[in-house]
Amino acid sequence: MTTVERCPVQQFTMLAGPQPVDPFEVYSEVGCVPPFWTDNPNDVDGFWVVTRYADVRAVLQDADSFSSLEAFIPRVALPNPMLPTESDPPDTRKYRSILLPAMTPAKIDPLEPRMHAVCAEIIDSFVDRGSCDVIADFAREYPIRIFVEFFGLPPERSEEFREHAHTFLHSPPQRPTEWAAIRAIVEEQLRAKREDPQNDLLSAIANGRIDDELIDLDTAMNVAATVFLGGLDTLPSNIGWSLGYLAQHDEMRRRLVDDPALVPQAVEEFLRFYSVANPVRRAKKDVELGGSTLRAGDRLFLIMGRADRDDDEFTAATQVSFDRDVNNHLAFGAGSHRCLGSHLARHELGVALTEWHARIPDYRIPNSAKVSFQGGVLAMGSLPLAWDVPATA
């Protein structure tokens, strides 16, 4: 228990690992409420839970009051920082400057034909079966093939890379071991690309400059390992949630099939409705937030999936709508740590929805299906889908 009283206090369990029910439903039950303190039995110190859109956004945009250093929940000490995630301005801007040139629309837009080709190839490999586990057969396969090419990793080791990222993001106790393994992977590649640069993101990191000096290898490893994690696990979650929703809402699915021009709006809405990441921060000083008094050193757990369903910010927030004129969701964060890969993620999700519905316009979750879920980065572990295959002559 804590030595300084904090209030209000509410029971709360952070979801991690396999989950028996939809984690978004679990977090929705918490409500959009003022920040509250919880003494979690799995965490020695307790932390604040932040659910309202305005409060979450305020934290993300206030780097003077809230730090990204030493903020892990539960407390897991990594021997090397995740960069730029575990940094504060002005250092954050220096690390991001290495990545930003490779993440602009001018760099990402030309990748779209390759996205379409890979996506179509994967779907065509199982479309005649009439069924698949969309997570294992599609959502994990498609993004990783795009990412390893863009990042500059050996494609034949894709499944190994994905397993490391998945375990790190969904099993907090194993993070130190997985972090070491991921750093070893990128170290090998960074050394090679420093000697022989290629047209990929790892080469840009290996030969990046900070304050006009070549980035040191240790820092480059921390940056590359962090990008590795973001690129290999988050988008499969977005694809799974989107197709899972559409499998259960025929009218919304039919709108996308009949009018593919709606895909960009659908992408934004699914990112809002299924905001899978839950950032953490640490208070740098005593500060007021949403009517609660936080003490210096207190950590905060920001439930993005609840904040992005806040009725005070979004009309009919707990419903999916492809007709929102304004959709200022927080799926990619805000402030100094806003996701650099947002343009890539939007493209990949849009292509996935387009190619899937061009080939499989009508599909369903079978009555006998066993759908599974994951905490941490909120995800579906398994999503069986079925569709009718036309009889051949």
C-alpha positions in Angstrom: 0.0 0.0 0.0 1.1 3.6 -0.5 2.3 5.8 2.3 0.7 9.0 0.9 -3.1 8.9 0.7 -4.5 9.2 -2.8 -8.2 9.5 -3.8 -10.5 8.5 -5.2 -9.5 4.8 -5.0 -11.1 2.1 -7.1 -10.4 -1.5 -7.8 -8.9 -2.1 -11.2 -7.0 -4.9 -12.9 -4.8 -4.2 -15.9 -5.3 -6.8 -18.5 -2.3 -8.7 -19.8 -1.8 -12.1 -21.5 -4.7 -14.3 -22.7 -8.2 -13.0 -21.8 -11.5 -14.9 -21.7 -13.6 -12.0 -22.9 -13.4 -8.9 -25.0 -10.9 -6.5 -23.2 -12.6 -3.5 -24.7 -15.8 -4.5 -23.0 -14.0 -5.0 -19.7 -12.4 -1.5 -19.9 -15.7 0.0 -21.0 -17.2 -1.1 -17.7 -14.7 1.2 -15.9 -16.5 4.2 -17.5 -15.2 7.6 -18.4 -14.6 8.8 -14.9 -12.2 11.2 -13.1 -8.7 9.7 -12.6 -8.7 7.2 -9.8 -5.9 5.5 -7.9 -5.7 1.7 -7.7 -3.5 -0.5 -5.5 -2.9 -3.4 -8.0 -1.9 -6.6 -6.3 0.5 -7.3 -9.2 2.3 -4.0 -8.9 4.1 -2.8 -5.8 3.2 0.8 -5.8 -0.2 1.3 -7.4 -1.0 3.8 -10.1 -3.5 6.2 -11.5 -6.1 5.0 -14.1 -7.1 7.7 -16.7 -10.1 7.1 -18.9 -11.7 10.4 -20.0 -10.7 11.7 -23.4 -9.9 15.2 -22.1 -7.7 13.9 -19.3 -5.8 11.4 -21.5 -5.2 14.1 -24.2 -4.0 16.5 -21.5 -1.4 14.0 -20.2 -0.1 13.1 -23.6 0.3 16.8 -24.6 2.0 17.9 -21.3 5.6 16.7 -21.4 6.5 19.3 -18.7 4.3 17.6 -16.1 4.3 14.0 -17.3 7.4 11.9 -18.2 7.8 8.8 -20.3 10.8 7.7 -18.2 10.5 5.0 -15.6 6.8 4.7 -16.2 6.3 1.0 -17.0 3.2 -0.7 -15.4 3.8 -3.1 -13.9 7.4 -2.1 -13.0 9.7 -3.9 -15.4 13.3 -2.8 -15.5 14.9 -3.0 -18.9 18.7 -2.6 -19.0 18.4 -0.3 -22.0 15.7 2.3 -22.8 13.1 2.0 -25.5 13.8 4.9 -27.7 12.2 7.3 -28.5 9.4 5.9 -26.4 11.3 6.2 -23.1 12.5 9.7 -23.5 11.4 13.2 -22.8 11.8 16.4 -24.9 14.2 17.7 -26.2 15.8 14.2 -26.5 12.6 12.8 -28.0 12.8 15.1 -31.0 16.5 14.1 -31.6 15.6 10.4 -31.7 12.5 10.9 -33.8 14.5 13.0 -36.3 16.4 9.9 -37.4 13.1 8.1 -38.2 10.9 10.9 -39.5 12.4 11.2 -43.0 11.6 7.6 -43.7 8.0 7.9 -42.4 6.7 10.7 -44.5 3.8 10.3 -47.1 6.4 10.7 -49.8 8.2 7.6 -48.6 5.1 5.6 -47.6 2.7 6.2 -50.5 4.9 4.3 -53.1 4.6 1.2 -50.9 0.8 0.9 -51.6 1.1 -1.2 -54.8 3.2 -3.7 -52.9 0.7 -3.7 -50.0 -2.1 -4.6 -52.5 0.0 -7.3 -54.1 1.0 -9.0 -50.8 -2.5 -8.7 -49.4 -4.2 -10.2 -52.5 -1.6 -13.0 -52.6 -2.3 -14.0 -49.0 -6.1 -13.9 -49.3 -6.0 -15.9 -52.6 -4.1 -18.6 -50.8 -7.1 -19.5 -48.6 -10.2 -18.0 -50.3 -11.2 -21.3 -51.9 -11.2 -23.0 -48.5 -14.2 -21.1 -47.3 -12.7 -20.5 -43.9 -9.7 -19.3 -42.0 -8.5 -18.0 -38.7 -8.2 -14.4 -39.8 -5.6 -13.7 -37.1 -3.2 -16.5 -37.9 -3.8 -16.7 -41.6 -4.1 -13.0 -42.6 -3.8 -10.3 -39.9 -0.3 -11.6 -38.8 1.0 -12.5 -42.2 0.2 -9.5 -44.2 1.6 -6.6 -42.1 4.8 -8.5 -41.2 5.7 -9.1 -44.8 5.3 -5.4 -45.5 7.2 -4.4 -42.4 10.3 -6.7 -42.8 10.8 -5.3 -46.3 10.4 -1.7 -45.3 12.5 -2.1 -42.1 15.2 -4.2 -43.8 15.0 -7.6 -41.9 15.5 -11.0 -43.5 12.0 -12.1 -44.6 12.8 -15.8 -43.9 12.9 -15.1 -40.2 9.6 -13.2 -40.1 7.8 -15.6 -37.8 10.7 -15.6 -35.3 10.5 -11.8 -35.3 6.8 -11.7 -34.8 6.9 -14.1 -31.8 9.5 -11.9 -30.0 7.3 -8.8 -30.5 4.1 -10.6 -29.5 5.6 -12.0 -26.3 7.1 -8.6 -25.3 3.9 -6.7 -25.8 1.5 -9.2 -24.3 3.5 -10.8 -21.5 5.1 -8.1 -19.2 7.1 -10.5 -17.0 9.0 -11.7 -20.1 9.9 -8.3 -21.4 13.6 -8.2 -20.2 14.4 -11.5 -21.9 12.6 -10.5 -25.1 14.1 -7.1 -25.2 17.6 -8.6 -25.1 16.7 -11.0 -27.9 15.3 -8.2 -30.1 18.3 -6.0 -29.5 20.6 -8.8 -30.6 18.6 -9.2 -33.8 18.8 -5.5 -34.7 22.5 -5.3 -33.7 23.4 -7.8 -36.3 21.5 -6.0 -39.0 22.7 -2.5 -37.9 26.3 -3.5 -38.1 25.8 -4.9 -41.6 23.9 -1.8 -42.8 26.4 0.6 -41.4 29.0 -1.0 -43.7 26.6 -1.5 -46.6 23.6 0.8 -46.4 20.4 -0.3 -48.2 17.2 1.6 -49.0 15.4 0.6 -45.8 14.7 2.0 -42.3 17.4 0.0 -40.5 20.0 1.6 -42.8 18.6 5.0 -42.0 18.9 4.3 -38.3 22.3 2.7 -38.5 23.7 5.8 -40.3 21.5 8.5 -38.6 23.0 11.5 -37.0 22.2 13.2 -33.7 23.6 16.7 -33.1 25.6 16.3 -36.3 27.4 13.1 -35.0 26.9 9.6 -36.2 24.5 7.8 -33.8 26.3 5.4 -31.5 25.5 1.7 -32.0 23.9 1.2 -28.6 21.5 4.1 -29.1 20.8 2.8 -32.7 20.0 -0.6 -31.2 17.5 0.9 -28.7 15.8 2.9 -31.5 15.6 0.0 -33.9 14.4 -2.4 -31.3 11.5 -0.1 -30.4 10.5 0.4 -34.0 10.7 -3.4 -34.4 8.1 -3.8 -31.6 5.7 -1.2 -33.0 5.9 -2.5 -36.6 5.3 -6.2 -35.9 2.3 -6.5 -33.6 0.0 -3.5 -33.4 -1.5 -3.6 -36.9 -2.5 -7.3 -36.7 -4.6 -6.2 -33.8 -6.3 -3.4 -35.8 -7.1 -5.8 -38.7 -8.5 -8.4 -36.4 -10.8 -6.1 -34.5 -12.0 -4.4 -37.8 -12.9 -7.7 -39.5 -14.4 -9.1 -36.3 -16.7 -6.2 -36.1 -17.7 -6.4 -39.8 -18.4 -10.1 -39.5 -21.1 -9.3 -37.0 -22.6 -6.2 -38.6 -23.9 -7.1 -42.1 -25.2 -3.6 -42.9 -21.9 -1.9 -42.2 -20.0 -4.6 -44.1 -22.3 -4.2 -47.1 -21.7 -0.4 -47.1 -18.0 -1.0 -47.5 -18.5 -3.6 -50.2 -20.9 -1.4 -52.2 -18.9 1.8 -51.7 -15.1 1.2 -51.3 -14.7 5.0 -51.2 -15.8 4.7 -47.6 -12.7 2.8 -46.6 -10.7 5.8 -45.4 -13.6 6.8 -43.0 -13.9 3.2 -41.9 -10.1 3.1 -41.1 -10.4 6.2 -38.9 -13.5 4.8 -37.2 -12.0 1.4 -36.4 -8.8 3.1 -35.1 -11.0 5.1 -32.8 -13.3 2.4 -31.7 -10.5 -0.1 -31.2 -7.6 1.9 -29.9 -5.4 -1.0 -28.9 -2.5 0.7 -27.1 -2.5 2.0 -23.5 0.4 4.4 -22.9 1.9 5.0 -19.5 3.4 8.1 -18.0 5.0 9.3 -14.7 4.2 12.6 -12.9 7.3 14.8 -12.8 5.8 16.9 -10.0 2.6 17.3 -7.9 -0.1 18.1 -10.4 -3.9 18.4 -10.7 -5.6 16.2 -13.3 -9.3 16.1 -13.8 -10.0 16.9 -10.2 -7.5 14.5 -8.7 -4.2 15.4 -7.1 -1.2 13.4 -8.4 2.1 13.3 -6.6 5.5 13.5 -8.1 6.6 10.0 -9.1 3.0 8.6 -9.5 2.5 6.5 -12.6 -0.5 6.8 -14.9 -2.2 4.1 -17.1 -4.0 5.7 -20.0 -6.9 3.6 -21.4 -7.0 4.9 -24.9 -9.8 2.5 -25.9 -12.0 4.0 -23.2 -11.0 7.6 -23.9 -11.9 7.2 -27.6 -15.4 6.0 -26.6 -16.0 9.1 -24.5 -19.5 10.6 -25.2 -18.2 14.0 -24.1 -15.9 14.0 -27.2 -17.7 11.8 -29.8 -21.4 11.7 -30.7 -22.7 8.2 -30.2 -19.3 7.2 -29.0 -20.1 3.6 -28.3 -21.3 3.0 -31.8 -19.3 2.6 -35.0 -20.1 5.2 -37.6 -18.5 5.7 -41.1 -20.1 9.1 -41.3 -18.2 11.2 -38.8 -17.2 14.6 -40.2 -14.6 15.0 -37.4 -12.7 12.1 -35.8 -10.0 13.3 -33.5 -9.2 9.9 -32.0 -6.1 9.2 -29.9 -5.2 5.9 -31.5 -1.9 7.2 -32.5 -1.4 9.3 -29.3 -0.8 13.0 -29.2 2.0 15.4 -28.3 5.7 14.7 -28.5 5.3 10.9 -28.8 2.6 10.8 -31.4 3.1 7.6 -33.5 5.5 8.1 -36.4 4.1 5.1 -38.2 0.5 6.5 -38.4 0.6 7.0 -42.2 1.9 3.5 -42.8 -0.7 2.0 -40.5 -3.5 3.8 -42.2 -2.4 2.6 -45.6 -2.0 -1.0 -44.5 -5.4 -1.2 -42.7 -7.1 0.5 -45.7 -5.5 -1.9 -48.2 -6.5 -4.9 -45.9 -10.1 -3.8 -45.9 -10.2 -3.1 -49.6 -8.6 -6.4 -50.8 -10.5 -8.5 -48.3 -13.9 -7.3 -49.3 -13.0 -7.4 -53.0 -12.5 -11.2 -52.6 -14.6 -12.1 -49.6 -17.6 -9.8 -49.4 -19.8 -11.9 -47.2 -18.4 -13.8 -44.2 -19.4 -14.7 -40.6 -18.1 -16.0 -37.3 -19.2 -19.7 -37.2 -21.5 -20.6 -34.2 -18.9 -23.1 -33.1 -16.0 -20.7 -33.3 -13.8 -20.1 -30.3 -12.7 -16.5 -30.4 -9.8 -15.6 -28.0 -8.5 -12.3 -26.8 -5.2 -10.8 -25.5 -4.5 -8.0 -23.0 -1.5 -5.7 -23.1 -1.8 -4.3 -26.6 -5.5 -5.3 -26.9 -5.9 -8.0 -29.5 -7.8 -11.0 -30.7 -5.8 -14.1 -30.3 -8.0 -16.1 -32.6 -10.9 -15.2 -35.0 -12.3 -18.0 -37.1 -14.3 -16.7 -40.1 -16.3 -18.7 -42.7 -17.8 -17.8 -46.1 -19.6 -19.6 -48.9 -17.5 -20.8 -51.8 -19.3 -21.0 -55.2 -19.6 -24.5 -56.5 -17.3 -25.3 -59.5 -18.7 -26.8 -62.6 
